[in-house]
Amino acid sequence: MTAKGVRWIVIAVCAAGIAGMIAGSVADNNAVALTFGLVTAAAVLCLIVATAVGGTQHFDEARGARVEELVGRLVAAGAPEDDVRALVGAAVHLGRESRN
């Protein structure tokens, strides 16, 4: 399951938990309100752990080799290597920002 899937499950559990806390409070039943609150807190903790652990992504060796090959071609054609690597870094940064 992806972090996005876990996120949607946690949102559903939290929505149900909030409704349960409200219902428990209206019914003047603190045990029910507390139980739903604890379940909601546990779901949020699961989301935090899933995000922390699932945040790493697999590195594509073939794509990395292709980028290095292209950098090598540009440098061999006369482009300054520092400029080419700065361009690659900026492209990576742009790609990461666009995913968020």
C-alpha positions in Angstrom: 0.0 0.0 0.0 1.3 3.4 -0.9 1.6 6.4 1.5 -1.3 8.0 -0.4 -3.5 5.0 0.3 -2.7 5.1 4.0 -3.4 8.8 4.0 -6.9 8.2 2.7 -7.6 5.4 5.2 -6.4 7.7 8.0 -8.7 10.5 6.8 -11.7 8.1 6.9 -10.8 6.8 10.4 -10.3 10.4 11.6 -13.7 11.5 10.2 -15.4 8.5 11.9 -13.4 9.2 15.1 -14.5 12.8 15.2 -18.1 11.8 14.7 -17.7 9.2 17.4 -16.2 11.7 19.8 -19.1 14.1 19.2 -21.7 11.3 19.6 -20.0 10.2 22.8 -20.0 13.7 24.2 -23.6 14.4 23.2 -24.6 11.1 24.9 -22.6 12.1 28.0 -20.5 9.0 27.6 -16.9 9.8 28.2 -15.7 6.3 27.6 -17.0 6.3 24.1 -15.6 9.8 23.4 -12.2 8.8 24.8 -12.1 5.5 22.8 -12.8 7.2 19.5 -10.2 9.9 20.4 -7.6 7.2 21.1 -8.4 5.4 17.8 -8.1 8.6 15.9 -4.8 9.4 17.6 -3.5 5.9 16.8 -4.5 6.4 13.1 -2.6 9.7 12.9 0.5 8.0 14.5 0.3 5.3 11.9 0.2 7.9 9.2 3.3 9.6 10.6 5.2 6.3 10.7 4.0 5.3 7.2 5.1 8.7 5.8 8.5 8.5 7.6 9.3 5.0 6.5 7.7 5.1 3.0 9.3 8.4 2.1 12.3 6.7 0.5 12.1 6.0 -3.2 13.8 3.5 -5.3 16.7 4.8 -7.3 16.5 3.9 -11.0 20.1 2.8 -11.9 19.4 2.7 -15.7 18.0 6.2 -15.7 20.9 7.5 -13.6 23.3 5.9 -16.1 21.4 7.5 -19.0 21.8 11.0 -17.3 25.5 10.4 -16.8 25.8 9.4 -20.4 24.1 12.6 -21.6 26.2 14.7 -19.2 29.3 13.1 -20.7 28.1 13.8 -24.3 27.5 17.5 -23.5 30.9 17.8 -21.8 32.6 16.1 -24.7 30.9 18.5 -27.0 32.4 21.4 -25.1 29.9 22.4 -22.5 31.4 23.2 -19.1 30.8 20.2 -16.8 30.0 22.5 -13.8 27.2 24.2 -15.8 25.8 20.9 -17.0 25.7 19.4 -13.5 24.1 22.6 -12.2 21.4 22.2 -14.9 20.8 18.6 -14.0 20.5 19.6 -10.3 18.1 22.4 -11.1 16.0 20.0 -13.2 15.9 17.4 -10.3 14.9 20.1 -7.8 12.2 21.4 -10.2 10.8 17.8 -10.6 10.7 17.3 -6.8 8.9 20.5 -6.2 6.3 19.8 -8.9 5.4 16.5 -7.2 4.5 18.2 -3.9 
